[in-house]
Amino acid sequence: MSARGQDTPARARGWFGRPLLSLAIALCWLLLQGSLELAHLLAALAIGLVVPRLVAPFLGPHTHLRGARTALRLVLIVLYDIVVANLTVAWIVLNPRSQPQPAWVPVPLQLTHPTGIVLLATIITTTPGTISCVIDEARSEILVHALDCDDTAAMAAEIKRRYEAPLMEIFG
C-alpha cells in the first residue's frame, strides 16, 4: 500500500474514496432528472455517496490518470467521431444505392494498461458503425467489426492514432 492509499479499498478511505466517481454519478442523476430542485440535489448527493461505496469491492485498485488535457482532447475527439459516425451510418442505412463493405479489422495494441484497453474497446463500440468483438491478449490486438471499410490497415492506423495514442499517454 502506498502513502497515498492507492491500494486501499474505497470503504476504508471514507465516504469520498472515489470523488470523481461520486461526482459523475451525482451529475448523471441530475441530468436524468432534468432539475436542480432541492430534493433532486439531495438525492444526487446521497446516490453519489452511497453507490461508490456499494460497488467498491468490484472496482479494483484506484487508477491515477495522467494528462488531463489529453483526456479532455480524447473526450472531444470521441464525441466528434460519434456524431460523424451517426451521420455516416444514417446515410448508409437510408441511401438505397449505398453498398457498404463490412470488414474485420485487427488492431494491434501497444497499450498494456487493462483499464486503457477496456476504454479503447468501449470507445470503438460506442462509435456507430464499429464494434470491438474480441480483445485477444495472446496476440495483443483488438478485433473490430466495421460496417463499412475498404482499407483495414488505414482504419487500424486511424484507431491507433485517434484513440490508442492518447490512452497510452493517459495510462502510461
C-alpha positions as CSV (number, residue, x, y, z in Angstrom):
1,M,0.0,0.0,0.0
2,S,1.3,3.4,-0.9
3,A,1.3,6.5,1.3
4,R,-1.5,8.0,-0.8
5,G,-3.7,5.0,-0.2
6,Q,-3.9,3.9,-3.8
7,D,-4.5,0.2,-2.9
8,T,-6.8,0.9,0.0
9,P,-10.5,-0.1,-0.8
10,A,-12.8,2.9,-1.1
11,R,-14.7,1.9,2.1
12,A,-11.5,2.2,4.1
13,R,-10.8,5.6,2.7
14,G,-14.1,7.0,3.9
15,W,-17.2,8.4,2.1
16,F,-15.2,10.2,-0.6
17,G,-13.0,7.3,-1.5
18,R,-13.7,7.9,-5.2
19,P,-14.6,11.5,-5.5
20,L,-14.7,11.7,-9.3
21,L,-17.0,8.6,-9.5
22,S,-19.3,10.2,-6.8
23,L,-19.4,13.5,-8.8
24,A,-20.1,11.7,-12.1
25,I,-22.9,9.7,-10.6
26,A,-24.4,12.7,-8.9
27,L,-24.2,14.7,-12.2
28,C,-25.7,11.9,-14.2
29,W,-28.6,11.7,-11.7
30,L,-29.2,15.4,-12.0
31,L,-29.1,15.2,-15.8
32,L,-31.6,12.3,-15.8
33,Q,-33.9,14.3,-13.5
34,G,-33.6,17.5,-15.6
35,S,-34.0,19.6,-12.4
36,L,-32.0,21.3,-9.8
37,E,-34.7,21.3,-7.2
38,L,-33.5,20.7,-3.6
39,A,-35.0,17.2,-3.5
40,H,-33.1,16.2,-6.6
41,L,-29.9,17.8,-5.3
42,L,-30.2,15.9,-2.1
43,A,-30.9,12.6,-3.9
44,A,-27.9,13.2,-6.2
45,L,-25.7,13.8,-3.1
46,A,-27.0,10.6,-1.4
47,I,-26.7,8.5,-4.6
48,G,-23.3,9.9,-5.4
49,L,-22.0,8.9,-1.9
50,V,-23.7,5.5,-1.5
51,V,-23.2,3.9,-4.9
52,P,-19.4,4.1,-5.0
53,R,-19.3,2.5,-1.5
54,L,-21.6,-0.3,-2.6
55,V,-19.6,-1.1,-5.8
56,A,-16.1,-0.6,-4.2
57,P,-15.4,-4.3,-4.0
58,F,-15.9,-4.7,-7.7
59,L,-13.8,-1.7,-8.8
60,G,-10.3,-2.9,-8.1
61,P,-7.4,-0.7,-7.2
62,H,-7.7,3.0,-7.8
63,T,-6.1,4.2,-11.1
64,H,-4.3,7.5,-11.2
65,L,-4.6,9.2,-14.6
66,R,-2.0,11.5,-16.1
67,G,-2.6,14.1,-18.8
68,A,-5.9,15.9,-18.0
69,R,-5.6,17.9,-21.3
70,T,-5.0,14.7,-23.3
71,A,-8.1,13.2,-21.6
72,L,-10.2,16.2,-22.4
73,R,-8.9,16.2,-26.0
74,L,-9.8,12.5,-26.3
75,V,-13.3,13.1,-25.0
76,L,-13.8,15.8,-27.6
77,I,-12.4,13.6,-30.4
78,V,-14.7,10.7,-29.3
79,L,-17.8,12.9,-29.2
80,Y,-17.0,14.4,-32.6
81,D,-16.4,10.9,-34.0
82,I,-19.7,9.6,-32.6
83,V,-21.6,12.5,-34.3
84,V,-19.8,12.0,-37.6
85,A,-20.3,8.2,-37.4
86,N,-24.0,8.6,-36.7
87,L,-24.4,10.7,-39.8
88,T,-22.4,8.2,-41.9
89,V,-24.4,5.2,-40.6
90,A,-27.6,7.0,-41.2
91,W,-26.5,7.8,-44.8
92,I,-25.6,4.2,-45.4
93,V,-28.9,2.9,-44.0
94,L,-31.1,5.5,-45.7
95,N,-29.4,5.6,-49.1
96,P,-30.8,2.8,-51.3
97,R,-27.7,3.0,-53.5
98,S,-25.2,2.5,-50.7
99,Q,-23.1,-0.7,-50.8
100,P,-21.3,-0.9,-47.5
101,Q,-18.2,-3.1,-47.4
102,P,-18.2,-4.8,-43.9
103,A,-14.8,-5.9,-42.7
104,W,-12.9,-7.4,-39.8
105,V,-10.2,-5.1,-38.7
106,P,-7.4,-6.4,-36.5
107,V,-5.9,-3.6,-34.4
108,P,-2.5,-4.4,-32.9
109,L,-2.2,-3.0,-29.4
110,Q,0.7,-1.2,-27.8
111,L,-1.4,-0.2,-24.8
112,T,-0.9,-2.6,-21.9
113,H,-2.9,-1.0,-19.1
114,P,-6.1,-3.1,-18.6
115,T,-8.3,-0.1,-18.0
116,G,-6.9,1.7,-21.0
117,I,-7.6,-1.4,-23.2
118,V,-11.2,-1.6,-21.9
119,L,-11.7,2.1,-22.6
120,L,-10.3,1.6,-26.1
121,A,-12.7,-1.3,-26.7
122,T,-15.6,0.8,-25.3
123,I,-14.7,3.8,-27.5
124,I,-14.7,1.6,-30.6
125,T,-18.0,0.0,-29.6
126,T,-19.6,3.3,-28.8
127,T,-18.8,4.8,-32.2
128,P,-21.6,3.8,-34.6
129,G,-20.5,1.5,-37.4
130,T,-17.8,-0.3,-35.4
131,I,-17.8,-2.8,-32.6
132,S,-14.9,-4.3,-30.8
133,C,-15.6,-8.1,-30.8
134,V,-12.5,-9.6,-29.2
135,I,-9.6,-8.4,-27.1
136,D,-7.0,-11.1,-27.9
137,E,-4.4,-10.9,-25.1
138,A,-2.2,-13.6,-26.7
139,R,-1.9,-11.6,-30.0
140,S,-2.1,-8.3,-28.2
141,E,-4.8,-7.0,-30.5
142,I,-8.5,-6.0,-30.7
143,L,-10.6,-7.5,-33.4
144,V,-13.0,-4.8,-34.7
145,H,-16.0,-5.3,-37.0
146,A,-16.7,-2.3,-39.2
147,L,-19.9,-1.7,-41.1
148,D,-18.1,0.0,-44.0
149,C,-14.4,-0.3,-44.5
150,D,-12.4,-0.5,-47.8
151,D,-9.0,-0.3,-46.2
152,T,-8.5,-2.3,-43.0
153,A,-4.9,-1.2,-42.5
154,A,-5.9,2.5,-42.7
155,M,-8.8,2.0,-40.3
156,A,-6.5,0.2,-37.8
157,A,-4.0,3.1,-38.1
158,E,-6.7,5.6,-37.5
159,I,-7.9,3.9,-34.4
160,K,-4.4,3.7,-33.0
161,R,-3.7,7.4,-33.8
162,R,-7.0,8.9,-32.6
163,Y,-7.7,6.6,-29.6
164,E,-4.9,4.4,-28.5
165,A,-2.1,7.0,-28.6
166,P,-4.0,9.4,-26.2
167,L,-4.9,6.5,-24.0
168,M,-1.3,5.4,-23.8
169,E,-0.4,9.0,-22.7
170,I,-3.1,9.0,-20.1
171,F,-2.4,5.5,-18.7
172,G,1.3,5.2,-19.4
